[in-house]
Amino acid sequence: MGLHQTLTRADLCESVHEDVGLSRQECAGLVERTLELIVESLERGETVKLSGFGVFQVREKRARMGRNPKTGEPAAINPRRVISFRASQIMKGRVHDAPGGD
């Protein structure tokens, strides 16, 4: 993958197919199930830690006052749940050391 390209689910499935040798349909099912397990865990408010990759975590954001960026008028922001991702040190190092990562 070059600069400014996007990795898609189809790309993941194809890569798993090439590396593992299962059928494309089996690989697609494997990728989809993996992603679904991550989402289900986050829906339950659980932390998802993938060693060497990073941590997905659900955070509760409190209600607060903000501003409409167009008008500058005060606007209430409702409480909500957000997903944060914190990359592992290993991933940070690999991305930093990759060509074009300076």
Gaussian input, Z-matrix of N, CA and C with variables (Angstrom, degrees):
# hf/3-21g

backbone

0 1
 N
 C     1     B1
 C     2     B2     1     A1
 N     3     B3     2     A2     1     D1
 C     4     B4     3     A3     2     D2
 C     5     B5     4     A4     3     D3
 N     6     B6     5     A5     4     D4
 C     7     B7     6     A6     5     D5
 C     8     B8     7     A7     6     D6
 N     9     B9     8     A8     7     D7
 C    10    B10     9     A9     8     D8
 C    11    B11    10    A10     9     D9
 N    12    B12    11    A11    10    D10
 C    13    B13    12    A12    11    D11
 C    14    B14    13    A13    12    D12
 N    15    B15    14    A14    13    D13
 C    16    B16    15    A15    14    D14
 C    17    B17    16    A16    15    D15
 N    18    B18    17    A17    16    D16
 C    19    B19    18    A18    17    D17
 C    20    B20    19    A19    18    D18
 N    21    B21    20    A20    19    D19
 C    22    B22    21    A21    20    D20
 C    23    B23    22    A22    21    D21
 N    24    B24    23    A23    22    D22
 C    25    B25    24    A24    23    D23
 C    26    B26    25    A25    24    D24
 N    27    B27    26    A26    25    D25
 C    28    B28    27    A27    26    D26
 C    29    B29    28    A28    27    D27
 N    30    B30    29    A29    28    D28
 C    31    B31    30    A30    29    D29
 C    32    B32    31    A31    30    D30
 N    33    B33    32    A32    31    D31
 C    34    B34    33    A33    32    D32
 C    35    B35    34    A34    33    D33
 N    36    B36    35    A35    34    D34
 C    37    B37    36    A36    35    D35
 C    38    B38    37    A37    36    D36
 N    39    B39    38    A38    37    D37
 C    40    B40    39    A39    38    D38
 C    41    B41    40    A40    39    D39
 N    42    B42    41    A41    40    D40
 C    43    B43    42    A42    41    D41
 C    44    B44    43    A43    42    D42
 N    45    B45    44    A44    43    D43
 C    46    B46    45    A45    44    D44
 C    47    B47    46    A46    45    D45
 N    48    B48    47    A47    46    D46
 C    49    B49    48    A48    47    D47
 C    50    B50    49    A49    48    D48
 N    51    B51    50    A50    49    D49
 C    52    B52    51    A51    50    D50
 C    53    B53    52    A52    51    D51
 N    54    B54    53    A53    52    D52
 C    55    B55    54    A54    53    D53
 C    56    B56    55    A55    54    D54
 N    57    B57    56    A56    55    D55
 C    58    B58    57    A57    56    D56
 C    59    B59    58    A58    57    D57
 N    60    B60    59    A59    58    D58
 C    61    B61    60    A60    59    D59
 C    62    B62    61    A61    60    D60
 N    63    B63    62    A62    61    D61
 C    64    B64    63    A63    62    D62
 C    65    B65    64    A64    63    D63
 N    66    B66    65    A65    64    D64
 C    67    B67    66    A66    65    D65
 C    68    B68    67    A67    66    D66
 N    69    B69    68    A68    67    D67
 C    70    B70    69    A69    68    D68
 C    71    B71    70    A70    69    D69
 N    72    B72    71    A71    70    D70
 C    73    B73    72    A72    71    D71
 C    74    B74    73    A73    72    D72
 N    75    B75    74    A74    73    D73
 C    76    B76    75    A75    74    D74
 C    77    B77    76    A76    75    D75
 N    78    B78    77    A77    76    D76
 C    79    B79    78    A78    77    D77
 C    80    B80    79    A79    78    D78
 N    81    B81    80    A80    79    D79
 C    82    B82    81    A81    80    D80
 C    83    B83    82    A82    81    D81
 N    84    B84    83    A83    82    D82
 C    85    B85    84    A84    83    D83
 C    86    B86    85    A85    84    D84
 N    87    B87    86    A86    85    D85
 C    88    B88    87    A87    86    D86
 C    89    B89    88    A88    87    D87
 N    90    B90    89    A89    88    D88
 C    91    B91    90    A90    89    D89
 C    92    B92    91    A91    90    D90
 N    93    B93    92    A92    91    D91
 C    94    B94    93    A93    92    D92
 C    95    B95    94    A94    93    D93
 N    96    B96    95    A95    94    D94
 C    97    B97    96    A96    95    D95
 C    98    B98    97    A97    96    D96
 N    99    B99    98    A98    97    D97
 C   100   B100    99    A99    98    D98
 C   101   B101   100   A100    99    D99
 N   102   B102   101   A101   100   D100
 C   103   B103   102   A102   101   D101
 C   104   B104   103   A103   102   D102
 N   105   B105   104   A104   103   D103
 C   106   B106   105   A105   104   D104
 C   107   B107   106   A106   105   D105
 N   108   B108   107   A107   106   D106
 C   109   B109   108   A108   107   D107
 C   110   B110   109   A109   108   D108
 N   111   B111   110   A110   109   D109
 C   112   B112   111   A111   110   D110
 C   113   B113   112   A112   111   D111
 N   114   B114   113   A113   112   D112
 C   115   B115   114   A114   113   D113
 C   116   B116   115   A115   114   D114
 N   117   B117   116   A116   115   D115
 C   118   B118   117   A117   116   D116
 C   119   B119   118   A118   117   D117
 N   120   B120   119   A119   118   D118
 C   121   B121   120   A120   119   D119
 C   122   B122   121   A121   120   D120
 N   123   B123   122   A122   121   D121
 C   124   B124   123   A123   122   D122
 C   125   B125   124   A124   123   D123
 N   126   B126   125   A125   124   D124
 C   127   B127   126   A126   125   D125
 C   128   B128   127   A127   126   D126
 N   129   B129   128   A128   127   D127
 C   130   B130   129   A129   128   D128
 C   131   B131   130   A130   129   D129
 N   132   B132   131   A131   130   D130
 C   133   B133   132   A132   131   D131
 C   134   B134   133   A133   132   D132
 N   135   B135   134   A134   133   D133
 C   136   B136   135   A135   134   D134
 C   137   B137   136   A136   135   D135
 N   138   B138   137   A137   136   D136
 C   139   B139   138   A138   137   D137
 C   140   B140   139   A139   138   D138
 N   141   B141   140   A140   139   D139
 C   142   B142   141   A141   140   D140
 C   143   B143   142   A142   141   D141
 N   144   B144   143   A143   142   D142
 C   145   B145   144   A144   143   D143
 C   146   B146   145   A145   144   D144
 N   147   B147   146   A146   145   D145
 C   148   B148   147   A147   146   D146
 C   149   B149   148   A148   147   D147
 N   150   B150   149   A149   148   D148
 C   151   B151   150   A150   149   D149
 C   152   B152   151   A151   150   D150
 N   153   B153   152   A152   151   D151
 C   154   B154   153   A153   152   D152
 C   155   B155   154   A154   153   D153
 N   156   B156   155   A155   154   D154
 C   157   B157   156   A156   155   D155
 C   158   B158   157   A157   156   D156
 N   159   B159   158   A158   157   D157
 C   160   B160   159   A159   158   D158
 C   161   B161   160   A160   159   D159
 N   162   B162   161   A161   160   D160
 C   163   B163   162   A162   161   D161
 C   164   B164   163   A163   162   D162
 N   165   B165   164   A164   163   D163
 C   166   B166   165   A165   164   D164
 C   167   B167   166   A166   165   D165
 N   168   B168   167   A167   166   D166
 C   169   B169   168   A168   167   D167
 C   170   B170   169   A169   168   D168
 N   171   B171   170   A170   169   D169
 C   172   B172   171   A171   170   D170
 C   173   B173   172   A172   171   D171
 N   174   B174   173   A173   172   D172
 C   175   B175   174   A174   173   D173
 C   176   B176   175   A175   174   D174
 N   177   B177   176   A176   175   D175
 C   178   B178   177   A177   176   D176
 C   179   B179   178   A178   177   D177
 N   180   B180   179   A179   178   D178
 C   181   B181   180   A180   179   D179
 C   182   B182   181   A181   180   D180
 N   183   B183   182   A182   181   D181
 C   184   B184   183   A183   182   D182
 C   185   B185   184   A184   183   D183
 N   186   B186   185   A185   184   D184
 C   187   B187   186   A186   185   D185
 C   188   B188   187   A187   186   D186
 N   189   B189   188   A188   187   D187
 C   190   B190   189   A189   188   D188
 C   191   B191   190   A190   189   D189
 N   192   B192   191   A191   190   D190
 C   193   B193   192   A192   191   D191
 C   194   B194   193   A193   192   D192
 N   195   B195   194   A194   193   D193
 C   196   B196   195   A195   194   D194
 C   197   B197   196   A196   195   D195
 N   198   B198   197   A197   196   D196
 C   199   B199   198   A198   197   D197
 C   200   B200   199   A199   198   D198
 N   201   B201   200   A200   199   D199
 C   202   B202   201   A201   200   D200
 C   203   B203   202   A202   201   D201
 N   204   B204   203   A203   202   D202
 C   205   B205   204   A204   203   D203
 C   206   B206   205   A205   204   D204
 N   207   B207   206   A206   205   D205
 C   208   B208   207   A207   206   D206
 C   209   B209   208   A208   207   D207
 N   210   B210   209   A209   208   D208
 C   211   B211   210   A210   209   D209
 C   212   B212   211   A211   210   D210
 N   213   B213   212   A212   211   D211
 C   214   B214   213   A213   212   D212
 C   215   B215   214   A214   213   D213
 N   216   B216   215   A215   214   D214
 C   217   B217   216   A216   215   D215
 C   218   B218   217   A217   216   D216
 N   219   B219   218   A218   217   D217
 C   220   B220   219   A219   218   D218
 C   221   B221   220   A220   219   D219
 N   222   B222   221   A221   220   D220
 C   223   B223   222   A222   221   D221
 C   224   B224   223   A223   222   D222
 N   225   B225   224   A224   223   D223
 C   226   B226   225   A225   224   D224
 C   227   B227   226   A226   225   D225
 N   228   B228   227   A227   226   D226
 C   229   B229   228   A228   227   D227
 C   230   B230   229   A229   228   D228
 N   231   B231   230   A230   229   D229
 C   232   B232   231   A231   230   D230
 C   233   B233   232   A232   231   D231
 N   234   B234   233   A233   232   D232
 C   235   B235   234   A234   233   D233
 C   236   B236   235   A235   234   D234
 N   237   B237   236   A236   235   D235
 C   238   B238   237   A237   236   D236
 C   239   B239   238   A238   237   D237
 N   240   B240   239   A239   238   D238
 C   241   B241   240   A240   239   D239
 C   242   B242   241   A241   240   D240
 N   243   B243   242   A242   241   D241
 C   244   B244   243   A243   242   D242
 C   245   B245   244   A244   243   D243
 N   246   B246   245   A245   244   D244
 C   247   B247   246   A246   245   D245
 C   248   B248   247   A247   246   D246
 N   249   B249   248   A248   247   D247
 C   250   B250   249   A249   248   D248
 C   251   B251   250   A250   249   D249
 N   252   B252   251   A251   250   D250
 C   253   B253   252   A252   251   D251
 C   254   B254   253   A253   252   D252
 N   255   B255   254   A254   253   D253
 C   256   B256   255   A255   254   D254
 C   257   B257   256   A256   255   D255
 N   258   B258   257   A257   256   D256
 C   259   B259   258   A258   257   D257
 C   260   B260   259   A259   258   D258
 N   261   B261   260   A260   259   D259
 C   262   B262   261   A261   260   D260
 C   263   B263   262   A262   261   D261
 N   264   B264   263   A263   262   D262
 C   265   B265   264   A264   263   D263
 C   266   B266   265   A265   264   D264
 N   267   B267   266   A266   265   D265
 C   268   B268   267   A267   266   D266
 C   269   B269   268   A268   267   D267
 N   270   B270   269   A269   268   D268
 C   271   B271   270   A270   269   D269
 C   272   B272   271   A271   270   D270
 N   273   B273   272   A272   271   D271
 C   274   B274   273   A273   272   D272
 C   275   B275   274   A274   273   D273
 N   276   B276   275   A275   274   D274
 C   277   B277   276   A276   275   D275
 C   278   B278   277   A277   276   D276
 N   279   B279   278   A278   277   D277
 C   280   B280   279   A279   278   D278
 C   281   B281   280   A280   279   D279
 N   282   B282   281   A281   280   D280
 C   283   B283   282   A282   281   D281
 C   284   B284   283   A283   282   D282
 N   285   B285   284   A284   283   D283
 C   286   B286   285   A285   284   D284
 C   287   B287   286   A286   285   D285
 N   288   B288   287   A287   286   D286
 C   289   B289   288   A288   287   D287
 C   290   B290   289   A289   288   D288
 N   291   B291   290   A290   289   D289
 C   292   B292   291   A291   290   D290
 C   293   B293   292   A292   291   D291
 N   294   B294   293   A293   292   D292
 C   295   B295   294   A294   293   D293
 C   296   B296   295   A295   294   D294
 N   297   B297   296   A296   295   D295
 C   298   B298   297   A297   296   D296
 C   299   B299   298   A298   297   D297
 N   300   B300   299   A299   298   D298
 C   301   B301   300   A300   299   D299
 C   302   B302   301   A301   300   D300
 N   303   B303   302   A302   301   D301
 C   304   B304   303   A303   302   D302
 C   305   B305   304   A304   303   D303

   B1=1.4530
   B2=1.5272
   B3=1.2929
   B4=1.4499
   B5=1.5180
   B6=1.2944
   B7=1.4480
   B8=1.5174
   B9=1.3099
   B10=1.4589
   B11=1.5235
   B12=1.3202
   B13=1.4535
   B14=1.5171
   B15=1.3120
   B16=1.4546
   B17=1.5235
   B18=1.3208
   B19=1.4510
   B20=1.5244
   B21=1.3270
   B22=1.4613
   B23=1.5259
   B24=1.3251
   B25=1.4704
   B26=1.5201
   B27=1.3286
   B28=1.4690
   B29=1.5308
   B30=1.3356
   B31=1.4660
   B32=1.5289
   B33=1.3343
   B34=1.4637
   B35=1.5257
   B36=1.3173
   B37=1.4700
   B38=1.5209
   B39=1.3177
   B40=1.4660
   B41=1.5236
   B42=1.3271
   B43=1.4580
   B44=1.5279
   B45=1.3398
   B46=1.4662
   B47=1.5269
   B48=1.3175
   B49=1.4720
   B50=1.5285
   B51=1.3381
   B52=1.4650
   B53=1.5239
   B54=1.3365
   B55=1.4687
   B56=1.5248
   B57=1.3358
   B58=1.4592
   B59=1.5173
   B60=1.3155
   B61=1.4518
   B62=1.5170
   B63=1.3232
   B64=1.4636
   B65=1.5216
   B66=1.3243
   B67=1.4649
   B68=1.5238
   B69=1.3236
   B70=1.4662
   B71=1.5250
   B72=1.3215
   B73=1.4693
   B74=1.5217
   B75=1.3199
   B76=1.4661
   B77=1.5290
   B78=1.3179
   B79=1.4650
   B80=1.5218
   B81=1.3301
   B82=1.4667
   B83=1.5250
   B84=1.3274
   B85=1.4583
   B86=1.5183
   B87=1.3198
   B88=1.4651
   B89=1.5303
   B90=1.3253
   B91=1.4632
   B92=1.5317
   B93=1.3308
   B94=1.4713
   B95=1.5229
   B96=1.3276
   B97=1.4599
   B98=1.5254
   B99=1.3248
   B100=1.4614
   B101=1.5194
   B102=1.3299
   B103=1.4598
   B104=1.5290
   B105=1.3268
   B106=1.4676
   B107=1.5233
   B108=1.3326
   B109=1.4667
   B110=1.5248
   B111=1.3306
   B112=1.4716
   B113=1.5210
   B114=1.3322
   B115=1.4740
   B116=1.5259
   B117=1.3234
   B118=1.4673
   B119=1.5283
   B120=1.3198
   B121=1.4644
   B122=1.5205
   B123=1.3344
   B124=1.4632
   B125=1.5212
   B126=1.3280
   B127=1.4689
   B128=1.5269
   B129=1.3428
   B130=1.4649
   B131=1.5270
   B132=1.3234
   B133=1.4586
   B134=1.5097
   B135=1.3224
   B136=1.4562
   B137=1.5253
   B138=1.3142
   B139=1.4542
   B140=1.5185
   B141=1.3318
   B142=1.4676
   B143=1.5213
   B144=1.3328
   B145=1.4577
   B146=1.5219
   B147=1.3318
   B148=1.4499
   B149=1.5286
   B150=1.3156
   B151=1.4576
   B152=1.5243
   B153=1.3238
   B154=1.4502
   B155=1.5181
   B156=1.3314
   B157=1.4642
   B158=1.5231
   B159=1.3336
   B160=1.4491
   B161=1.5117
   B162=1.3296
   B163=1.4636
   B164=1.5197
   B165=1.3386
   B166=1.4574
   B167=1.5126
   B168=1.3318
   B169=1.4591
   B170=1.5234
   B171=1.3314
   B172=1.4609
   B173=1.5166
   B174=1.3293
   B175=1.4645
   B176=1.5184
   B177=1.3181
   B178=1.4594
   B179=1.5234
   B180=1.3193
   B181=1.4650
   B182=1.5211
   B183=1.3111
   B184=1.4632
   B185=1.5317
   B186=1.3181
   B187=1.4728
   B188=1.5213
   B189=1.3126
   B190=1.4600
   B191=1.5206
   B192=1.3013
   B193=1.4591
   B194=1.5217
   B195=1.3151
   B196=1.4579
   B197=1.5158
   B198=1.3064
   B199=1.4600
   B200=1.5140
   B201=1.3306
   B202=1.4537
   B203=1.5300
   B204=1.3423
   B205=1.4615
   B206=1.5305
   B207=1.3195
   B208=1.4678
   B209=1.5218
   B210=1.3404
   B211=1.4691
   B212=1.5214
   B213=1.3322
   B214=1.4536
   B215=1.5149
   B216=1.3389
   B217=1.4703
   B218=1.5280
   B219=1.3406
   B220=1.4691
   B221=1.5303
   B222=1.3396
   B223=1.4607
   B224=1.5261
   B225=1.3324
   B226=1.4630
   B227=1.5331
   B228=1.3208
   B229=1.4531
   B230=1.5213
   B231=1.3238
   B232=1.4604
   B233=1.5338
   B234=1.3316
   B235=1.4674
   B236=1.5293
   B237=1.3120
   B238=1.4497
   B239=1.5222
   B240=1.3190
   B241=1.4556
   B242=1.5228
   B243=1.3195
   B244=1.4525
   B245=1.5297
   B246=1.3100
   B247=1.4599
   B248=1.5154
   B249=1.3182
   B250=1.4593
   B251=1.5248
   B252=1.3176
   B253=1.4599
   B254=1.5169
   B255=1.3133
   B256=1.4600
   B257=1.5327
   B258=1.3178
   B259=1.4581
   B260=1.5250
   B261=1.3391
   B262=1.4676
   B263=1.5253
   B264=1.3053
   B265=1.4641
   B266=1.5291
   B267=1.3316
   B268=1.4653
   B269=1.5268
   B270=1.3461
   B271=1.4573
   B272=1.5258
   B273=1.3135
   B274=1.4677
   B275=1.5215
   B276=1.3177
   B277=1.4519
   B278=1.5140
   B279=1.3325
   B280=1.4643
   B281=1.5223
   B282=1.3382
   B283=1.4612
   B284=1.5280
   B285=1.3242
   B286=1.4667
   B287=1.5272
   B288=1.3393
   B289=1.4719
   B290=1.5225
   B291=1.3218
   B292=1.4701
   B293=1.5211
   B294=1.3318
   B295=1.4697
   B296=1.5251
   B297=1.3049
   B298=1.4727
   B299=1.5064
   B300=1.3506
   B301=1.4497
   B302=1.5060
   B303=1.3183
   B304=1.4768
   B305=1.4855
   A1=108.96
   A2=115.56
   A3=121.25
   A4=111.15
   A5=113.95
   A6=121.41
   A7=110.98
   A8=118.59
   A9=126.20
   A10=113.91
   A11=118.29
   A12=120.36
   A13=108.16
   A14=115.87
   A15=121.59
   A16=109.75
   A17=116.52
   A18=122.44
   A19=107.50
   A20=117.66
   A21=121.80
   A22=110.71
   A23=115.60
   A24=120.26
   A25=110.04
   A26=115.69
   A27=120.01
   A28=110.73
   A29=116.97
   A30=120.86
   A31=110.76
   A32=116.29
   A33=120.39
   A34=110.79
   A35=116.02
   A36=121.05
   A37=110.53
   A38=116.94
   A39=121.16
   A40=110.98
   A41=116.67
   A42=120.61
   A43=111.19
   A44=116.85
   A45=120.82
   A46=109.09
   A47=116.85
   A48=121.45
   A49=110.56
   A50=116.66
   A51=120.79
   A52=111.99
   A53=117.22
   A54=121.03
   A55=113.25
   A56=117.14
   A57=120.92
   A58=111.78
   A59=116.39
   A60=119.49
   A61=115.06
   A62=118.21
   A63=120.02
   A64=108.12
   A65=116.26
   A66=119.57
   A67=109.54
   A68=115.94
   A69=119.71
   A70=110.61
   A71=116.90
   A72=120.66
   A73=110.61
   A74=117.57
   A75=120.62
   A76=111.02
   A77=116.44
   A78=120.61
   A79=110.83
   A80=116.72
   A81=120.39
   A82=109.66
   A83=117.49
   A84=121.69
   A85=111.91
   A86=116.54
   A87=121.71
   A88=110.67
   A89=116.58
   A90=120.86
   A91=109.96
   A92=117.25
   A93=120.90
   A94=111.30
   A95=117.61
   A96=120.86
   A97=110.91
   A98=116.99
   A99=120.68
   A100=110.71
   A101=116.37
   A102=120.22
   A103=111.05
   A104=116.99
   A105=120.98
   A106=111.12
   A107=118.17
   A108=120.88
   A109=111.09
   A110=116.75
   A111=120.46
   A112=110.17
   A113=116.45
   A114=120.68
   A115=110.93
   A116=117.98
   A117=121.34
   A118=110.62
   A119=117.18
   A120=120.72
   A121=110.80
   A122=116.90
   A123=120.75
   A124=111.17
   A125=117.81
   A126=121.10
   A127=110.68
   A128=116.69
   A129=121.30
   A130=111.56
   A131=117.38
   A132=121.16
   A133=113.71
   A134=117.00
   A135=120.93
   A136=110.87
   A137=116.03
   A138=122.84
   A139=107.82
   A140=116.65
   A141=121.95
   A142=107.57
   A143=115.48
   A144=120.86
   A145=108.69
   A146=115.75
   A147=122.04
   A148=107.19
   A149=116.08
   A150=122.46
   A151=110.72
   A152=116.06
   A153=121.77
   A154=114.02
   A155=116.62
   A156=121.58
   A157=110.57
   A158=115.90
   A159=119.52
   A160=112.22
   A161=115.28
   A162=122.71
   A163=109.74
   A164=116.07
   A165=122.69
   A166=106.74
   A167=117.20
   A168=120.32
   A169=109.61
   A170=115.57
   A171=121.21
   A172=107.72
   A173=116.05
   A174=121.32
   A175=108.58
   A176=114.94
   A177=121.28
   A178=108.06
   A179=116.30
   A180=120.66
   A181=107.61
   A182=116.23
   A183=120.48
   A184=110.24
   A185=115.33
   A186=120.21
   A187=108.28
   A188=116.12
   A189=119.29
   A190=109.30
   A191=114.41
   A192=119.97
   A193=108.64
   A194=115.28
   A195=121.73
   A196=108.34
   A197=115.76
   A198=120.79
   A199=109.46
   A200=114.90
   A201=120.34
   A202=106.09
   A203=117.97
   A204=118.90
   A205=114.25
   A206=117.12
   A207=119.61
   A208=112.42
   A209=115.39
   A210=119.42
   A211=113.77
   A212=117.14
   A213=120.16
   A214=113.07
   A215=117.06
   A216=121.66
   A217=110.11
   A218=117.56
   A219=120.04
   A220=109.90
   A221=115.51
   A222=120.87
   A223=108.43
   A224=115.56
   A225=120.69
   A226=109.02
   A227=115.89
   A228=121.93
   A229=106.39
   A230=116.23
   A231=121.72
   A232=111.17
   A233=116.63
   A234=118.93
   A235=108.98
   A236=116.26
   A237=118.95
   A238=110.08
   A239=114.18
   A240=120.93
   A241=107.59
   A242=116.20
   A243=120.97
   A244=109.20
   A245=115.78
   A246=121.41
   A247=108.03
   A248=115.94
   A249=119.72
   A250=107.65
   A251=115.41
   A252=121.36
   A253=107.94
   A254=115.84
   A255=121.29
   A256=106.94
   A257=116.56
   A258=121.69
   A259=110.41
   A260=115.89
   A261=120.32
   A262=109.48
   A263=115.79
   A264=120.56
   A265=110.78
   A266=116.27
   A267=120.60
   A268=109.90
   A269=116.83
   A270=119.83
   A271=110.72
   A272=116.40
   A273=119.64
   A274=110.28
   A275=116.58
   A276=120.94
   A277=112.23
   A278=116.66
   A279=119.98
   A280=111.27
   A281=116.96
   A282=120.47
   A283=109.85
   A284=116.21
   A285=120.12
   A286=110.80
   A287=116.57
   A288=121.05
   A289=113.05
   A290=118.34
   A291=121.11
   A292=110.22
   A293=117.15
   A294=119.48
   A295=110.32
   A296=116.38
   A297=120.94
   A298=113.06
   A299=119.35
   A300=122.53
   A301=114.60
   A302=117.42
   A303=120.28
   A304=112.33
   D1=131.16
   D2=179.78
   D3=-91.45
   D4=-177.97
   D5=179.26
   D6=-63.00
   D7=137.75
   D8=174.95
   D9=69.69
   D10=19.64
   D11=173.57
   D12=-97.64
   D13=164.03
   D14=-179.01
   D15=-115.94
   D16=131.90
   D17=174.35
   D18=-84.83
   D19=125.68
   D20=-177.53
   D21=-108.77
   D22=171.73
   D23=174.86
   D24=-59.12
   D25=-41.33
   D26=179.39
   D27=-60.87
   D28=-39.61
   D29=177.03
   D30=-62.86
   D31=-43.47
   D32=177.77
   D33=-60.50
   D34=-46.42
   D35=-179.82
   D36=-60.36
   D37=-44.30
   D38=-179.18
   D39=-64.66
   D40=-41.02
   D41=179.34
   D42=-64.58
   D43=-42.72
   D44=177.48
   D45=-62.95
   D46=-42.66
   D47=178.65
   D48=-57.76
   D49=-47.20
   D50=-178.49
   D51=-66.89
   D52=-38.80
   D53=-175.88
   D54=-81.07
   D55=-36.51
   D56=-172.40
   D57=-98.58
   D58=-33.37
   D59=178.01
   D60=90.53
   D61=3.12
   D62=173.56
   D63=-71.74
   D64=167.28
   D65=177.56
   D66=-64.62
   D67=159.17
   D68=178.38
   D69=-59.91
   D70=-38.31
   D71=-179.91
   D72=-65.87
   D73=-42.56
   D74=178.01
   D75=-64.44
   D76=-40.74
   D77=179.39
   D78=-65.91
   D79=-40.56
   D80=177.35
   D81=-61.29
   D82=-42.77
   D83=177.75
   D84=-62.96
   D85=-39.18
   D86=179.61
   D87=-65.34
   D88=-47.01
   D89=179.35
   D90=-63.72
   D91=-46.84
   D92=-179.31
   D93=-60.92
   D94=-42.61
   D95=-178.91
   D96=-66.80
   D97=-39.45
   D98=177.57
   D99=-60.75
   D100=-48.24
   D101=179.34
   D102=-63.79
   D103=-39.39
   D104=179.55
   D105=-64.10
   D106=-40.30
   D107=177.98
   D108=-62.56
   D109=-38.85
   D110=177.52
   D111=-63.46
   D112=-47.02
   D113=-179.08
   D114=-63.85
   D115=-43.43
   D116=179.98
   D117=-60.68
   D118=-40.89
   D119=178.27
   D120=-63.47
   D121=-43.66
   D122=179.15
   D123=-65.48
   D124=-37.70
   D125=177.40
   D126=-59.26
   D127=-35.14
   D128=179.56
   D129=-81.34
   D130=-0.71
   D131=179.95
   D132=83.23
   D133=12.52
   D134=-179.31
   D135=-82.47
   D136=156.24
   D137=174.18
   D138=-88.72
   D139=138.21
   D140=177.04
   D141=-112.50
   D142=113.21
   D143=-178.75
   D144=-112.63
   D145=119.03
   D146=177.97
   D147=-112.23
   D148=104.37
   D149=-174.62
   D150=-53.53
   D151=131.67
   D152=-180.00
   D153=80.18
   D154=-5.73
   D155=-179.28
   D156=-114.43
   D157=-64.06
   D158=178.46
   D159=162.77
   D160=-171.32
   D161=-175.60
   D162=-126.39
   D163=126.48
   D164=170.66
   D165=-98.39
   D166=133.63
   D167=-177.24
   D168=-142.65
   D169=141.77
   D170=175.75
   D171=-91.41
   D172=130.94
   D173=177.71
   D174=-120.00
   D175=143.54
   D176=176.32
   D177=-93.35
   D178=120.46
   D179=177.13
   D180=-97.62
   D181=132.60
   D182=-178.83
   D183=-78.72
   D184=162.71
   D185=174.42
   D186=-67.53
   D187=145.88
   D188=178.17
   D189=-158.20
   D190=169.50
   D191=176.03
   D192=-95.14
   D193=136.41
   D194=175.77
   D195=-128.58
   D196=-163.67
   D197=178.55
   D198=-133.96
   D199=142.67
   D200=172.33
   D201=-69.93
   D202=120.38
   D203=-175.65
   D204=-65.31
   D205=-24.71
   D206=179.91
   D207=-79.10
   D208=-42.79
   D209=-173.66
   D210=-103.81
   D211=-19.72
   D212=-175.89
   D213=79.93
   D214=-0.76
   D215=179.84
   D216=-69.06
   D217=141.74
   D218=174.28
   D219=-61.41
   D220=143.50
   D221=179.57
   D222=-143.58
   D223=135.81
   D224=178.06
   D225=-75.20
   D226=135.61
   D227=174.95
   D228=-110.73
   D229=120.21
   D230=-176.31
   D231=-71.12
   D232=154.83
   D233=174.93
   D234=-63.98
   D235=149.01
   D236=-178.81
   D237=-158.94
   D238=166.15
   D239=175.58
   D240=-101.96
   D241=136.36
   D242=177.91
   D243=-128.73
   D244=154.48
   D245=177.71
   D246=-101.37
   D247=130.67
   D248=174.32
   D249=-115.97
   D250=151.84
   D251=176.58
   D252=-127.29
   D253=130.87
   D254=177.01
   D255=-121.34
   D256=115.06
   D257=-178.72
   D258=-68.75
   D259=146.74
   D260=176.45
   D261=-71.48
   D262=162.26
   D263=176.94
   D264=-61.04
   D265=-35.45
   D266=178.73
   D267=-61.84
   D268=-47.81
   D269=179.93
   D270=-64.39
   D271=-43.87
   D272=179.53
   D273=-57.31
   D274=-43.36
   D275=179.90
   D276=-64.36
   D277=-43.35
   D278=-179.76
   D279=-64.59
   D280=-42.80
   D281=-179.56
   D282=-66.90
   D283=-41.84
   D284=-179.31
   D285=-63.21
   D286=-40.54
   D287=-175.59
   D288=-83.94
   D289=-8.34
   D290=-179.38
   D291=-70.36
   D292=150.31
   D293=176.64
   D294=-54.20
   D295=133.45
   D296=-178.59
   D297=82.58
   D298=3.42
   D299=-177.35
   D300=-93.20
   D301=6.38
   D302=-178.52
   D303=-75.07

